[in-house]
Structure formats: structure tokens, C-alpha cells
Amino acid sequence: MYSRLLRIFLLVLALASISGPRIVYAEESSGTWRGKWWNYYERGVSRGDDGNWEAARSDLSKALDLRDKDQRRARTYGMHFIDYFPHRELGVAYYHLGDLKRALSELEISHASAESAKASFYLNAIRRKQLLQHGSQPRIPDITVSFPTPDQAVRDAAIVVSGRVQADGHVASVRINGKPYRFDLATQNRDFSLEVPLDDEDSMITVEATDLLGKTTRREIPVVIDREGPSLSLTAISRAAEDRNRIRINARLTDVSGIKALIINGVTIQTGNRRELELDTVATLPVGTSQVRIEATDMLGNQTTVDLEPDRNRAALLWSGPLVLLASSGPGIFSSDKEQPVISLKDNEDLPAVYIDRYYVEGEAFDNSKVERITVNGKEIQIAKGKKVFFSKMVKLKEGGNKITVEATDGSGNKTASNFNVKRIVPSARQNSARMSLSVLPFNGRIKNTTVQDMADDFLVAALVDQKRFQIVEREKLKQILQEQKLSKEHLTDPEHSIQVGKLLSADAILATTIAEGQKSLEIITRLVSSETAEVMETKDVYIEDKSLAAVKELMEGLASKLTLGFPVVEGIVVKREKGTLFSDLGSSSGVRKSMTASVYRRGKEIRHPTTGKSLGWDMVKIGDGTIDDVQDGFSKVHLHDKVKGQQDIQARDIIITR
């Protein structure tokens, strides 16, 4: 009980420092003026907002004389805290007074002490002005992409594009496939690393970099999307006359990335990693079997498995189908092929529900003349054309039902189709309901226009929902609780009421956001506070001098992205357990941090394909929850909660995933 009360008290302190209204400065003649550093600072900031830059400079200089360090959550008196950035605000004052040299010096000091989006904004503005004043003509940004390399074959649904941009005019923005790689401060060298999704039809990675003068470079890196196993076209198969168990096979194999491995009835055939391979070999049927199994794997791990029945396949290759004789205007006759190709899939009926997110469609297509084209869900795959073609294709599955359709077309245009359905269930550990629950409190702070505040508030919630990183407590639920408790949104600036609402929402964390609106500017600071430990887990801010709808929307998307990147969903294993403490292999390099919550899972029963026996995944059974309370280079400690039934069974090698 005592520990619970202590946590609530600490959370009250945390919220008091972030949710309360901005301190209103007192005039020296008011009787409440104390001549403290915060008095001068608050008055200096307010005078700057009014455009009285010389008076602001004077007050901020006095504040610096009394306290010379930029920091967040500086305590003024009692339990009152403010974000204190005197060097930054003095730099802004010097900027507007036209003294760029002093402005640059003050802003650099501020950025070195405590990074902020506003300092970065003005540092960028100063350097842009300096470039223009000097009349310099810097070269366009130079982009080096370290991954992927040109024409690299990839099969994953998403890849991490990485590299570096160098620009004498300072790198102001980087976009990869149109997706922004977000940062605030423009620098001459900028390393980047961003995960981007890749569809089957994507063949180019684009990286665009722009400097402070607006000069842009675009780099294109061609890639090969290969999610298909090697295709095999059987040209001939026969039994040896002297030994019926010896089978001669002639086939042609092809693959975009190259054939890495070829195994026939357990015997490895050298491929030389070639993209095209003419196969002429003899295989021996194992005792008690009548099939030849061929396993072909490409350089990326895509695999095609072929089971050949010698007699049936030989008969199929010899059959040419009926001829239709048609009269012609000239001498002689010609034949017209009316036979449709025949498709045989390994999945000839709907599958049981699966837990995997990608599935290999495997099968064969036969035609009396030649199979020319095969598509899977409308997308053509590369095949070795022939009468008997074996293929495989990896298909990405969405949650719920997935209809998979395979079509084969011959040289005469005859077409046939076959389809089946796959239902995908997202494992419970990967569902959004397993993520950290977050209550986003309405914005508060110093504003001139409530429309701007409401707009920014709505955009941030929408962006967080789109990120799918947090489980966002519905605003309707928050409104309902406010009505039931007879509270207004303004009451949430009171820590006591914030705690009351947070408890009723049962949120893992609270996101408290303050907005400061100037005549042209918006500065938004948000802090994520743990409901379990009452610690401020993260502080992020954004700043802009553009209040247009599009600018505010992009600003909030950037803020949501900053929060998401600060709390990665990572998976590790339990290394050992000591009573109520777990040791995991998730270290600081994985991105985990103190006060993050995590859940412990154990694999449930595995689902296997009814025909091929391949794994279709497994669900995960939750067996515990905990809070990370110590993070080292190679491991972290997790304090277990006493909430989940069965967590006493947690043991080494169980799976741990951050919430």
C-alpha cells in the first residue's frame, strides 16, 4: 500500500512539472517580483513573443547571470518546474536583432547542453543566412548508399536502406522512397538508416537529399525483388533399361538471384550459383518409393520442392493433345490448340488458420504445348517455360482472409486458374492490444488560437494511431470518464484530476503535451510518463513557424515518429530468473530503456501443413509482465509484476517482448 501511494505521489510530481500552465511573470512593481532567474527568464520569453527583442535580450542576459545552464525540468521553488533555455532564447533574440554571430554562439551552447527543436530551427536559419550572405555556391549534396547495392536481390517485405549524405550547404532533409528520415538539425554530414516497405513491383530505391539552400540530389538504386523459388521446366524423364530404379532427368532451372543449392533424393548437385541451369542427371529411387524429390534453393533462401513420378510425368510429356483441323484460304491445313493448361497446387483446398505473415504458394502447371506465363494474385513470376513447369512464390498475408489465385497461360492464349484461401491470425504477442497502452491527455499551455491547439491535438492522436506502436486509449472513453466524473478538459491540468483519470483509464503511460504558440510559431513539447514507476520516460519536442494545416499535420507526424522510434518493439529471450527478477539478452544496443514494460511469452502448439508438413507458425501464450529497471550493454533486468497467472513457471529461453 505504501509503495502504491509513493508511486502516485511521484506521478503527481511528474505531472505537476509538465501539465501545469506556464508560469506567468510578475512585474517588478507588483510586489511579487523576487528578482529570481525564473522571473527574468519568463519575462524575457514573454517580451520576445511580443517582438520586444531588446527588452527580451536584457532579461535573458540577467537570467543567465543567475543560472547559466539550459535544461529541461529545472526546479524553481517547491514542486514547480519549468523548461529553462536561456541560451536558446537569448540566441533567438540576437537573431531577430540581426547579430548572427552572437546568436549562433548562444544557440550552439544551448544545443550542446540540451537539444531542442527550436534551437535546431534557428541554427538552420542562421546557417542558411550565412550561406546567402557569403554568396557561396556549394555543390549539390552527395549521396552514398551502403545498402542495398545496385541490382541487389532482396526478398523481405521491408529493407533497411542506409548510407550517408555530405553537403557543404548542410543536409536539411533526407527522403527514402518518399518517406522522410526525420532529424531537426542540418549538418554537413548525415548518416541515415530507415526501414522502407517493398512491394513485388518495386524495382528502384530512391534517396533524395536537400540542403539549406534548397539544392536537391536524387539517387536511384535498382533492386531485384525475388520472392520466388527456382522454377523448373521438365523436358524429359525416363527409366534406365538396365535398372528401373535409376531415373534419367532432363530439366531447365531458372532463378533471378541464382540457384545456390540443388538436392535430388538427398544428393547434392553443383550449381555454380548460376541463374540458368541445364540439368542432365541420373537419380536412384530410394527403396520403397516411386518418386524423385528435387529441392532447389536460390541465393536468398527461396525454395521450390518438386516430387516427380517417372511414369506419370513421362506420359504427360509425350502427350500433345487433340488436333483441331481448320480449312484455310490457301493450300493445306493447320492445327489450332484449344487445350487449357492444367494447374496442380500443393494446396488444393483451403488451409487451416496460420500464424505466419508470408506463405509459399507451390505447384506445377502442365500444357500440351508450352506453359508461357504464370501469375500469382495477378503478378507474373519468372518461370522456365515448357510443357511441365514447377514453381513457388512467396505471398504476403494480411490479417484475416486471403484469397490466392494462380493463373497459367499457354502460347495460344489459353488460360486456366486455380485458387485457395488462407486465413491469417496475428499471434497475440504481435497484436496491437499487446502494446503499451497510452492515454493522450488534451493539450494545454499558452495559446492564442484554440483552433490551432485542437487541430494539433487531433493530428497527434491520428498519427500515433497510424504508427501502430502504442495502444491508444480511445478519446471517447476519456470523454466518457470526464462526463462521469463531472470534469472538464481544463481539470486535467490539475495533477490530482490527471491521476484520477489515468487510474480509471488503466493506461500503462500518460502522454502529457504542452503547446506554446507565438505570433508566428508553434512549439510543442510532449512527455511520456510511466504509470508504474512515475518516471518521465521520454521527452520530445517540435517547433515550426508555419501554422498552416499541412505544416501542423506534418509537424505532428514528426512528433509521433520521434516517440515511436524512442520505444522500439524488440524481442529477446529470458537468460535466467532470480525470484522476481528476470535477466534478458536485450541490452542497450537493442533500444530498450529503463521503465519500459515487457511481456513474457511461451510458444503454443505449432501448426503444420496437412500435406507438406511445413510449419504454419504458432500462437504465443502470455505468462508474465514486468518493468525494465536496469539496462546494460549486453543484458537488462526485468522486475516481474504480480498480475499474470502462471508467471511462476517462467524459465530460461522463454520469449520476452517489449510492450
Secondary structure as UniProt FT lines:
FT   HELIX           2..19
FT   TURN            28..29
FT   HELIX           37..49
FT   TURN            50..51
FT   HELIX           53..66
FT   STRAND          71..77
FT   TURN            78..79
FT   STRAND          80..84
FT   HELIX           86..97
FT   HELIX           100..113
FT   HELIX           117..133
FT   TURN            134..135
FT   STRAND          142..147
FT   TURN            150..151
FT   STRAND          152..154
FT   STRAND          158..176
FT   TURN            177..178
FT   STRAND          179..181
FT   STRAND          187..197
FT   TURN            200..201
FT   STRAND          204..211
FT   TURN            212..213
FT   STRAND          216..225
FT   STRAND          231..239
FT   TURN            244..245
FT   STRAND          246..254
FT   STRAND          259..264
FT   TURN            265..266
FT   STRAND          267..269
FT   TURN            272..273
FT   STRAND          276..284
FT   TURN            287..288
FT   STRAND          292..298
FT   TURN            299..300
FT   STRAND          303..308
FT   HELIX           310..318
FT   STRAND          324..327
FT   STRAND          333..336
FT   STRAND          342..345
FT   STRAND          358..376
FT   TURN            377..378
FT   STRAND          379..381
FT   STRAND          386..396
FT   STRAND          400..410
FT   TURN            411..412
FT   STRAND          415..424
FT   HELIX           428..430
FT   HELIX           432..434
FT   STRAND          437..440
FT   STRAND          444..446
FT   HELIX           450..467
FT   STRAND          471..472
FT   HELIX           475..484
FT   TURN            485..486
FT   HELIX           489..493
FT   HELIX           495..505
FT   STRAND          509..517
FT   STRAND          522..530
FT   TURN            531..533
FT   STRAND          536..544
FT   HELIX           549..566
FT   STRAND          571..578
FT   TURN            579..580
FT   STRAND          581..584
FT   HELIX           588..590
FT   TURN            594..595
FT   STRAND          597..608
FT   TURN            610..612
FT   STRAND          615..631
FT   STRAND          636..640
FT   TURN            645..646
FT   HELIX           647..649
FT   TURN            652..653
FT   STRAND          655..658
//
